[in-house]
Amino acid sequence: MSVEQSTMKKVSWLLVPYLSLLFFVAYIDRVNVGFASLRMNVDLGFSNTAFGIGAGAFFLGYFLLEVPSNMLLGRIGVRRTLCRIMILWGFLAAGLALVRTPTEFYILRFLVGCAEAGFTPAVMFYFSKWLPKSYRAKTIALFMMMMPASSVVGAPLSTWIMTAMDGHLGYHGWQWMFVIEAIPAVILAFVTLWWLPDSPAHAKWLSDSQKEWLAATLAREDQNCATNHSSIWGVIANRWVLKLVVIQGGVVFGLYGVGFWIAQIIKGLGHSDQMTGVIAAIPYFVACVFMVLWGRHSDRTGERFWHVVIPAWVAAGGFVIAYLNLNSPIVMVVALTFCLAGIFGAIPAYWTLPPMVFSGATLAVGIAAVNSCSNLTGYAAPAAIGVLKDLTGNFASGMLLMGLASFLAGVGSLWLRSALRKRQISEDRALASQMDSNLLVSKS
């Protein structure tokens, strides 16, 4: 077995499954409010608009603290960053069981977002320090697969807890759901301090030759990115951020538009709470499988941009089908399957794009800047769909809005591809010109 094979085998088995578990827990706590809404909205008298605003308020807190969190990442390390995030989000997510009014709901969801800010960018930055480019899409696919996988498990689990625990000790089932599903985050926060090394140099399970190979490979790849600003504000304000935000923002809009409302969409087709959870798991299961296979195909071919475009446009088509078949239970589930498979399929290849743009110390801040700005659409999507539902009485307008966002995500990927190609052509011409000048000087 070569040094490369032995090194990546250890990284794949000792780091990726554990980080995936953390994300599994994080995503359950992030979107379980969508299933709580089946009973919470009735018990507390929340309108669709109030629920949509509260569900999305998470992302306002996420936006405000994402970059500051990742600015601290370099000082305190990944282990401590993830531990801090998980303890705070665990306690605050459990606190959702205590809300009584829309205002309390807004505030607590906002605080959960503040607590979780920096989690995903920290992990993506961490991957960039462990994974050569040829391994990233496949690994990120396995990691991001925890988003749909958490719903495969979380959808029926959440509705089962709400049904089984309803009235126990005088509390509603949705209150028990929030508390029970938040406990793993607090426990794993302390496990993280023991399990994760801050960098390959601190990994006791890597030999010196493996550390040297990994460091040399990553350093060589780091030289070929588009920008390496020394100023933090230079990273946030540079032109590449907008291109990345268009892509991720479009994906996120559909992701959380569906994620927070799928329970009510499916229940509106005439199903019970528990059957709603079971049916909601089906599109997420298909998305899991497609996400991994598509990520592997991206790594095998080395192509990234069309691996974002194609699934994003598949999702857009799924939303159009859903718009045209709002009252057909079977077609609606099939359409939602296309939507979620497309959305999740675009994610692995997308996360290989930021390291093409940022490098060195600016990578963590660059990822955080893009992620925080993009996740503002995570606020806009559930809020807009809630307002439109109250205004029109159905999800038709929301489906079209999510379809448009997914289509724009694909356009953004082609935009970034074109810009990077133009940059490469410009750099090649400049290099050729410099070589010609050197040749003339040497002849003279």
N, C-alpha and C positions, 0 to 999 in steps of 0.2 A: 504494500500500500504506500502510495507517494505521500510526501509531506502535506500536499494540498488536500488529498482525500482524508487523511487521518485528522487534520485540523478541522475541516468542515464537518466531519462526522461528529466530532466532539461538540462543536458549536451547535449543530443541529439537534443533538439529543439533550444537551445540558442547559441550553438557554432558551431555545425557541418554544418548546412545550410549556415551560414555566411562564414565560412572558405571554403566551397565548392564553393561559389560564387566567392571568390577571385581567386581560382584556375581556375575556368571557364574563367575568364577574362585573367589570366596569360597565359593559354594555347592557347587561340585565338591569343594573341599577339606574342606567340612563333612560331606558325606554319602558320600564315596567309601568310607568305612570299611564301609558296608553291603555293597558289592560285594567289598571285601577279605575280608569274613567268609566268603565262599564257600570260600576256601582257607586263610585265616589261622586260622580257628577249628580246622580240622583239624590244621594244621601245629603250632599251639601248644597244642592240647588245651583250647580255651576251651569252656565250656558256654554254652547260650543265655542263662542268667542273667548269667554273667560278661560276655558280649559286650554284652548290653542295658545293664548298669550302666556299662560303659566307654564305649559310644556316647553314652549320656545324660550322662556326667560332664562333657562339653563345656559343658553348660548351667549346671552349678553354677559353673564359673569365669566364664561369661558373666554370671550373676546377680550375683556378688560385685563385679565391676568395671564393670558397665554404667553405673551412675550416676556413679561417680568419673570414668570416661572422658569422659562428656559434660559434667561440671562443668569439666573442663579444656578442653573444646572452645572455650568462649568466650575463653579466654586464649591458646591457641596456634593457633586457626583450623582450618578443615576440612582444608586441604592437609596440614599437619603431622600432624594426627590420623590421617588415612587412611594416610599414609606409615608412621607408627609401627606402626599396627595390621597393615598388610600385610607388613612386614618380619618382625615377630615371628611372625605366624601362618604365614608361608611356611616359615621355618626349623623351627618346632615341628611343623608338619604333615609335613614331610619326615622329622622325627625318629621318627615312628610306625613307620618301617621298621626301627627298632632294638629294638622291644619284644620281650620274651621271656616275660613272666609277666603274669597278670591285673593285679597291682598296678602294674607299669610301664605297662600299657595305661591303667588308670584315671588315673594321675598325668599322663601325657602328654596324654590327651584333656582333662583338666581344664585343663592349661596352654594348650592350643590355644584353649579357650573363653575363658580369661583374656585371651589375646592378641587375639582377635577382638572382645571386648566393646566395644560402642560403635559398631561399623561401621554397622549398619542405622539406629540412631537418628540418627547423625551425618548420614547421607545424607538421611533424612527431614526433619531440621531444615534441612539445606541446601536441599532442595526448597521448604520453606516460605518461604525467603528469596528464591526466584526465581520461584515459580509462583503466580499468582492462583488462587483456589479453582476457577474454572471449567475450569482446565487440569489439576488435580491428579490426579483419578482415572485419566484416560487416560494421563498420564505415569507415574504410579506403576504402572499396569498394565504398561506397556512395561518399566519397571525390574524389577518383581517377576516379569515373564515369564521373567527369567533363571533363576529357581529351577527351573521345569519344563524350560526350554530347556537348562540345564546338565545335566539328567538325560537329555534326549533325546540329547545328545552324550556326556555322561559315562558313561552306562550301558554302551553298546557299547564306548566307548573304554577304560573301566576293565577290562572283561572281556577286551578284545583285548590290552591291555598285559600283563595277568596271564598270558595264554596265550603271547603271543609272546616275552616276556622271561623266562619261568620258567627258572631254572637258569643264566641268563647271569651270568658271573663268580662263580658260586657262590651267587647270591641268588635268593630266591623271587620269583615274578612280582608278588605283592602288595606286596613291598618296593620293587620298581622303580616300581610304580604310585604309591605315596605320594610318592616323590622326584620323579618326572617331573611329576606334576600339581601339585606345590608350587612349582616354579620360576617360572611366570608371575607369581605373587603378588609375589615379591621384585623381579622386573624392573619390574613396573608400579608398585611403590611409589615408585620414583625418577621415573618418568614423571609421576606425579601431582603432584609438587612443581612441575613445569614447566607442566603443562597447566591445572590448576584455579585460578581466582581465588577468594579467600576470600569475596567478596561481590560483588553487582552494582556497587558503587562502585569495585571494583578491576578490573573487566572492561574491558580496553582495546578490545575489539571491540564495546562498546555506546557509542552516541553519548550526549551529555549529555541530549538530549531523551528518549531511551529509558530512561536511568537515572532521570530525573525521573518519567516515567510509571509505571515499575515501583515505585519507592519510594512514590509517592502511592497507587497501587492497593493495595499490600500494607498500608500504614499504615491505610487506610480499612477494610479487611477485618479487621485485627487488633483493632479496637475492638469487634467484635461477638461475641467469644468468651465462654465461660461464666465463666472465672476467670483471674486474673492475680496469683497470690500472689507476694509479694516474698521470702518465706522458702522455702528449698529443702525443708526438712522439711514446710512447709505444703503444698508441691506433692505430695510423696510420700504424705502422710497424708490428703489431701483425698478426699472421698467419690466424686469422679468417677473416680479411678484404679481403684477396684474394678470399676466398670461396664465400663471399657475392658478390664481384665484378664480378666473373664469372657468377653468376645468373643474377644480374641486368644488367650487360653489354650486355649479350646476348639478354635480353628483349628489352633494349633500342635501340640496333642496328636495330632490326626489326621495333620498334615503330617509330623511326624518319626516317628510310629508306623509310617506307611507307608514313609517315606523310608529308614529304617534297616533295615526288614525285607522290603521288596518283593523284593529279590534272593532271599532264602531262601524266600519265599512262592512265587515263580514256579518256582524250581528244584525245590521240593518237588512240583511238578506233573509232574516227569519230564523236564525240559529240561537240556541241557548248559550249561556256564558261559557260553559265547559266545551261545547262543540265549537264555539268560536275560537277558543285557544288551540284546539286540535287542528282545525282547518287553517288557521293562520300559520301553523308550523310548516305546512306543505310548501308554499312558495320559498320559504327560507331554507328548507332542506335542499331543494333544487338549486338555489343560489349557492349553497355551500359547495356542492359538487362542481358546478360550472366555474366557480371562482378559482378553485384549485387547478382544474384542468386548463383553464385559460391562462392562468399565471405560469404554469409549466410550459405551455406553448410559447408564451412570450420569452421566457428564458431560453428555450430551445432554439428559437429563431433569432433571438437578439433584437427583435422589433418591439418598440414600446408604444409609439404614437397611435398606430392603427388599432392596437390592442386596447386603447382607451376609446377611440372613435366608434368602433363597431358595436361594442356592448352598450355604450351610451345611446346610440341611435336605436338599438334593439329596445332599450328601456322606453325611449320616446314613443316607439311604435306600440309598445304595451299600454302606455297611458292613453293613447288614442283609441285602442280597442276597448279599454275600460270605459272611456267616455261614451262610446257608442253602445255599451251593453251594461248599463248601470243596474238593471233589474234582472239580469240573467246570472243566477248563482254560479253555474259551472263556467261560463265564459269569463265572468269576473275573476274567479280564482285563477284561471289560465292566464288572463291578462296581467294580473298582479304577479304571477310567476315570471312572466317575461320582464316585467318592470324591475323586480328585485334581482333576477339573474343578471340583467344588463347592468344595473347600478353596481352591484357587488363585483361583477366581472371586470368593470373598469378600474377598480381600486388598486389591485396589485401593480399593474403596469404604471398607473399614475404615480405611485410612491417611489418609482425609480427615476422620476423626472427631476425632483428638486436637487439631488446630488449632481445632476448635469449642469445645474445653474449656480449652486453655491458650493463652497469648499471651506476646509479649515475651520477656524473658530466661528465663522459666520454661518455655518451650516445649521446649527441648532436654532439660532435666532431667525434665520431665513425660513426654516420649516415652520417655526412657531408663528411668524408673521403671516405666512400664507395660510396656515391652518386656522388661525384666529379670525382672519378676515373672511375666509371661506365659510366658517361656521356661523357667521351672521345669518346666512341663508337658513341655517338650522333653526333660527328664531323666526325668520320670515315665513317659512313654509307652514308649520303648524298654526301660526297665528293667522295667516292669510286664508288657509283652508277652513279654519274655524269661523272666521268672519263670513266667508262665502257660503258656508253651510247654513249659517243663520239667515243670510239674506235670500238664498235660493231654495233652501230646503233639501239640497242634495249635494253630491260630491263632484258633479260634472265639471264645473268651472275649475275646481281644484285639480282634477285630472289633466285638463288641458294645460294648466299652469306648470305642473310637474313635467309634462311632456316637453314643453318649450325649454325648461331648464336643462333637461337631459340632452336635448338637441344642441343647445349652446355649449354644453360640456364637450361634445364631440368637435364642434367648431373650434373651441379653444385649444384642443389638442393639435389640430392641424395648424393653427396660428403659431403655436410654440414651435412646432416642427419646422415651419417655414423660417421663423426667426433664427433658430439655431443653425439651419443650413446656410442662411445668408451670412451669419457670423463666421461660420467655418470657411466659407468661400473668401470672405474678406481677409481672414487671418492667413489663409493659404497664399493669397495674392501678396500680402505684406511680407510673408516669409520668402516667397520667390523673388520679390523685389530686393529684399535685403541680401539674398544669396547672389543675385546678379551684381549688386553694388560691391559686395566683397570680392567677387571674381574680377571685376574691372580694376579694383584697387590692387589686387595681387598681381595682375598683368602689368599694370603701370610701374 
